[in-house]
């Protein structure tokens, strides 16, 4: 509703809970005594708290957890001057919560900032109806085999486009570097892309983009799942493909730096797989089978333009001998 706010504004604090899901709550910032409103700056935002026993992040006997603002975005639902505030979670000892992976990520990004790392993440997801059945699928059966749905158009090929386009617009309004979207191979499955972003901003923008997707879906009575394999059988799963390059990789002859990085990645296959989902790889076992455009979770591989590999070098990079 387009209503006056009496010169106050709302801050929606957003954080990641113990299971990797998103939580949020909103607070009001009042105007000054003279009726003026201070410009919103990240450094001025207050630390807030929440009941960690209700999010799997603390016990009931010592439940207070703290929300530290780390990134600020425009709020497409409440409108200006209201904001979305991404937060890190800390415990009563002022230590990052077990679910707070951002702090360690930020330290890694700071340590490697001279390499100017760029990231682009392709987030696949599936829309579900109120009964947890894929949106648009026959209630007592299945749609036709995969093939016509990827990047398709028409009511017999795509479901939920109104959710996708609303999400796209909210991302642009919020200031997210959303770079594209498309229907995926399985009907009711879509993908959006965020990036290129440098350093920690990649994670910040992706988490807010996920929040916006869930929030938009509320308005349409649709549920969003990022589950790697929501439907068993001959159907594609959903992933979050990571595109990555450094300054060295983007320069002439950068393919050599790519090969060196791939060699390092190959030696930590198991460690990395455990970090890719909240259940230390158990969820991805259902998806990474070596079928449906995936590599086996137990093997490491790489190739050029090969969608069945762990690491794929785009044809353009191989042809130009560098990244972009």
C-alpha positions as CSV (number, residue, x, y, z in Angstrom):
1,X,0.0,0.0,0.0
2,X,1.3,3.5,-0.9
3,X,0.9,5.1,2.5
4,X,2.8,7.9,4.3
5,X,5.2,6.7,6.9
6,X,5.3,9.8,9.2
7,X,8.9,10.4,8.4
8,X,10.1,7.1,9.8
9,X,11.5,4.1,8.0
10,X,11.6,0.3,8.4
11,X,14.7,-1.9,8.4
12,X,14.2,-5.6,7.6
13,X,17.1,-7.6,9.2
14,X,17.8,-10.8,7.3
15,X,20.0,-13.7,8.4
16,X,20.8,-17.4,7.7
17,X,19.6,-19.9,10.3
18,X,21.2,-23.2,11.4
19,X,19.6,-25.2,8.5
20,X,20.7,-22.8,5.8
21,X,17.3,-21.2,5.5
22,X,16.5,-17.5,5.7
23,X,14.9,-15.6,8.6
24,X,13.9,-12.0,8.9
25,X,12.3,-9.4,11.2
26,X,11.6,-5.7,10.9
27,X,12.2,-2.7,13.1
28,X,11.2,1.0,12.9
29,X,13.7,3.9,12.9
30,X,12.1,7.0,14.3
31,X,12.7,10.5,13.1
32,X,14.8,13.0,15.1
33,X,13.2,15.4,17.6
34,X,13.0,18.1,14.9
35,X,11.2,15.7,12.6
36,X,14.2,15.1,10.3
37,X,15.4,11.7,9.2
38,X,19.1,10.8,9.1
39,X,20.5,9.3,6.0
40,X,20.7,5.5,6.3
41,X,24.3,4.3,6.4
42,X,25.5,0.7,7.1
43,X,27.9,1.8,9.9
44,X,25.1,3.5,11.8
45,X,22.7,0.6,11.9
46,X,22.2,-0.9,15.4
47,X,23.1,-4.5,16.4
48,X,19.9,-6.3,17.1
49,X,19.1,-9.7,18.7
50,X,16.8,-12.6,18.2
51,X,15.7,-15.9,19.8
52,X,18.3,-18.4,18.6
53,X,16.5,-21.3,20.3
54,X,13.7,-20.9,17.6
55,X,16.2,-21.0,14.7
56,X,18.4,-23.9,15.9
57,X,21.2,-21.5,16.7
58,X,21.1,-21.5,20.6
59,X,19.6,-23.2,23.6
60,X,16.5,-22.0,25.4
61,X,18.6,-21.4,28.5
62,X,20.9,-19.0,26.7
63,X,18.9,-18.0,23.6
64,X,19.9,-14.4,22.7
65,X,21.9,-14.2,19.4
66,X,23.1,-11.0,17.8
67,X,22.5,-9.6,14.3
68,X,25.4,-7.5,12.9
69,X,24.5,-5.6,9.8
70,X,26.9,-6.2,6.9
71,X,25.1,-5.1,3.7
72,X,22.3,-2.8,2.8
73,X,19.8,-2.9,0.0
74,X,16.7,-1.0,-1.1
75,X,13.4,-2.7,-0.1
76,X,11.2,-3.4,-3.1
77,X,8.2,-4.4,-1.0
78,X,8.0,-1.6,1.5
79,X,9.6,0.9,-1.0
80,X,12.0,3.8,-0.3
81,X,13.3,4.9,2.1
82,X,13.0,1.4,3.8
83,X,15.9,-1.0,3.6
84,X,16.8,-4.7,3.6
85,X,19.7,-5.4,5.9
86,X,21.8,-8.6,5.5
87,X,23.3,-9.6,8.9
88,X,25.9,-12.0,10.3
89,X,25.0,-13.9,13.4
90,X,27.1,-13.8,16.6
91,X,26.6,-15.6,20.0
92,X,26.8,-14.2,23.5
93,X,30.6,-14.5,23.5
94,X,30.8,-12.3,20.5
95,X,31.9,-15.3,18.4
96,X,30.4,-16.1,15.0
97,X,27.6,-18.6,15.1
98,X,28.3,-22.1,13.7
99,X,26.0,-21.1,10.7
100,X,28.0,-17.9,10.1
101,X,30.1,-18.8,7.1
102,X,30.3,-15.2,5.9
103,X,33.1,-14.2,8.4
104,X,35.5,-16.9,7.2
105,X,34.5,-16.1,3.6
106,X,35.3,-12.4,4.1
107,X,38.7,-13.3,5.6
108,X,39.5,-15.4,2.5
109,X,38.3,-12.7,0.2
110,X,40.5,-10.1,1.9
111,X,43.5,-12.4,1.7
112,X,43.0,-12.9,-2.1
113,X,41.8,-9.4,-3.0
114,X,44.9,-8.7,-5.1
115,X,43.8,-11.4,-7.5
116,X,40.6,-9.4,-8.1
117,X,38.3,-12.5,-8.0
118,X,35.1,-12.3,-10.0
119,X,32.1,-14.6,-9.3
120,X,28.9,-15.2,-11.2
121,X,26.4,-17.7,-9.7
122,X,23.6,-19.4,-11.6
123,X,21.0,-20.3,-9.0
124,X,18.5,-23.0,-10.1
125,X,15.3,-23.5,-8.1
126,X,12.0,-25.3,-8.4
127,X,8.5,-23.9,-7.8
128,X,6.1,-26.0,-5.9
129,X,2.3,-25.7,-5.4
130,X,0.6,-25.6,-2.0
131,X,0.7,-29.4,-1.9
132,X,4.5,-29.5,-2.6
133,X,3.8,-30.8,-6.1
134,X,5.8,-29.0,-8.9
135,X,3.8,-26.0,-10.1
136,X,1.8,-26.7,-13.2
137,X,2.3,-30.4,-13.2
138,X,-0.7,-32.8,-13.5
139,X,-1.9,-33.6,-10.0
140,X,-2.1,-37.3,-10.7
141,X,0.7,-37.8,-13.1
142,X,3.7,-36.2,-14.9
143,X,4.2,-33.8,-17.7
144,X,5.8,-35.0,-21.0
145,X,9.5,-35.9,-21.0
146,X,12.2,-33.2,-20.8
147,X,13.2,-31.5,-24.0
148,X,10.7,-28.7,-24.8
149,X,10.9,-26.8,-21.5
150,X,14.4,-25.3,-21.4
151,X,14.2,-21.6,-22.4
152,X,10.7,-22.4,-23.6
153,X,7.6,-20.2,-24.1
154,X,3.9,-21.1,-24.0
155,X,1.5,-22.3,-21.4
156,X,2.3,-26.0,-22.2
157,X,6.0,-25.5,-21.7
158,X,6.6,-23.0,-18.8
159,X,5.0,-22.5,-15.4
160,X,5.4,-19.6,-13.0
161,X,6.8,-16.9,-15.3
162,X,4.9,-14.2,-13.4
163,X,6.9,-15.2,-10.3
164,X,10.2,-15.1,-12.2
165,X,9.5,-11.6,-13.7
166,X,8.4,-10.2,-10.4
167,X,11.6,-11.5,-8.8
168,X,13.7,-10.0,-11.6
169,X,12.2,-6.6,-11.0
170,X,12.6,-6.7,-7.2
171,X,16.3,-7.6,-7.7
172,X,16.9,-4.7,-10.0
173,X,15.1,-2.4,-7.6
174,X,17.1,-3.6,-4.6
175,X,20.4,-3.1,-6.4
176,X,21.2,-6.7,-7.0
177,X,23.5,-7.4,-10.0
178,X,21.0,-9.8,-11.5
179,X,22.3,-10.6,-15.0
180,X,19.7,-12.9,-16.4
181,X,17.1,-15.7,-16.0
182,X,15.7,-18.6,-18.0
183,X,13.4,-21.6,-17.7
184,X,15.3,-24.8,-17.0
185,X,15.2,-28.4,-18.3
186,X,12.6,-29.7,-15.9
187,X,9.2,-27.9,-16.1
188,X,8.6,-25.6,-13.1
189,X,12.4,-25.3,-12.6
190,X,14.0,-21.9,-13.3
191,X,17.4,-20.2,-12.9
192,X,18.5,-16.7,-12.2
193,X,22.1,-15.4,-12.5
194,X,23.8,-12.9,-10.2
195,X,27.1,-11.3,-11.1
196,X,29.8,-10.7,-12.0
197,X,30.5,-9.6,-8.5
198,X,33.9,-9.1,-6.8
199,X,34.8,-10.7,-3.5
200,X,32.3,-10.9,-0.6
201,X,29.6,-9.0,-2.5
202,X,28.9,-12.2,-4.5
203,X,27.6,-14.0,-1.4
204,X,25.8,-11.0,0.0
205,X,23.9,-10.3,-3.3
206,X,23.0,-14.0,-3.8
207,X,21.5,-14.4,-0.3
208,X,19.4,-11.3,-0.8
209,X,18.3,-12.5,-4.2
210,X,17.2,-15.7,-2.6
211,X,15.3,-13.8,0.1
212,X,13.6,-11.8,-2.6
213,X,12.6,-14.9,-4.5
214,X,11.0,-16.5,-1.4
215,X,9.3,-13.3,-0.5
216,X,7.9,-12.7,-4.1
217,X,6.7,-16.3,-4.2
218,X,4.6,-15.6,-1.0
219,X,2.5,-13.2,-2.9
220,X,1.7,-15.8,-5.5
221,X,1.0,-18.7,-3.1
222,X,4.0,-20.6,-4.4
223,X,6.8,-22.3,-2.5
224,X,10.4,-22.2,-3.6
225,X,12.8,-25.1,-3.1
226,X,16.6,-25.1,-3.7
227,X,16.6,-28.9,-3.1
228,X,19.2,-30.5,-5.4
229,X,16.8,-33.2,-6.5
230,X,13.2,-32.4,-5.7
231,X,11.7,-35.0,-8.0
232,X,13.2,-38.5,-8.4
233,X,13.4,-40.2,-11.7
234,X,14.3,-39.0,-15.2
235,X,14.3,-35.3,-14.2
236,X,17.1,-32.8,-13.9
237,X,18.1,-31.6,-10.5
238,X,18.8,-28.0,-9.4
239,X,22.3,-26.6,-8.6
240,X,24.1,-23.3,-8.1
241,X,26.8,-23.2,-10.8
242,X,29.7,-21.0,-9.9
243,X,31.5,-19.0,-12.6
244,X,34.9,-17.8,-11.4
245,X,38.0,-15.9,-12.7
246,X,40.9,-13.9,-11.4
247,X,42.8,-11.0,-13.0
248,X,45.5,-13.5,-14.1
249,X,42.9,-15.7,-15.8
250,X,41.4,-12.8,-17.7
251,X,44.7,-11.7,-19.1
252,X,46.4,-13.0,-22.3
253,X,47.4,-16.6,-21.8
254,X,45.1,-16.9,-18.8
255,X,44.2,-20.5,-19.6
256,X,47.4,-21.6,-17.9
257,X,46.2,-20.0,-14.6
258,X,42.9,-21.8,-15.1
259,X,44.6,-25.2,-15.5
260,X,46.7,-24.5,-12.3
261,X,43.6,-23.7,-10.3
262,X,41.8,-26.8,-11.6
263,X,44.8,-28.9,-10.5
264,X,44.5,-27.5,-6.9
265,X,40.7,-28.1,-6.9
266,X,41.2,-31.7,-7.9
267,X,43.1,-32.4,-4.7
268,X,40.3,-31.3,-2.4
269,X,37.3,-32.9,-4.0
270,X,35.8,-34.4,-0.9
271,X,36.4,-31.3,1.3
272,X,34.6,-29.1,-1.2
273,X,31.7,-31.4,-1.7
274,X,31.1,-31.3,2.0
275,X,30.8,-27.6,1.9
276,X,28.3,-27.4,-0.9
277,X,25.1,-28.2,1.1
278,X,24.0,-28.0,4.7
279,X,24.2,-31.8,5.1
280,X,27.9,-32.1,4.1
281,X,27.2,-33.4,0.6
282,X,24.4,-35.8,1.5
283,X,21.8,-33.7,-0.4
284,X,23.9,-33.5,-3.5
285,X,24.4,-37.3,-3.6
286,X,20.9,-37.4,-5.0
287,X,21.7,-35.0,-7.8
288,X,25.4,-35.6,-8.7
289,X,25.0,-39.1,-10.2
290,X,26.8,-38.6,-13.5
291,X,23.4,-38.3,-15.3
292,X,21.2,-35.4,-16.2
293,X,24.1,-33.1,-17.0
294,X,26.1,-33.8,-13.8
295,X,29.4,-35.3,-12.8
296,X,29.5,-38.1,-10.3
297,X,29.9,-36.8,-6.7
298,X,32.7,-39.4,-6.2
299,X,34.8,-38.3,-9.2
300,X,36.6,-35.1,-10.2
301,X,36.7,-34.2,-13.8
302,X,37.1,-31.2,-16.1
303,X,36.6,-30.4,-19.8
304,X,35.8,-27.8,-22.3
305,X,32.1,-27.2,-22.9
306,X,31.4,-30.6,-21.2
307,X,28.3,-30.4,-19.0
308,X,29.1,-33.7,-17.4
309,X,32.2,-32.5,-15.8
310,X,32.9,-31.1,-12.3
311,X,34.7,-28.1,-13.9
312,X,33.7,-26.7,-17.3
313,X,35.8,-24.3,-19.2
314,X,33.6,-22.4,-21.7
315,X,34.3,-22.8,-25.4
316,X,35.0,-19.1,-25.6
317,X,37.8,-19.3,-23.0
318,X,39.5,-22.2,-24.7
319,X,39.3,-20.5,-28.1
320,X,40.7,-17.2,-26.8
321,X,43.1,-18.8,-24.4
322,X,41.9,-16.7,-21.5
323,X,38.9,-15.8,-19.4
324,X,36.6,-12.8,-19.7
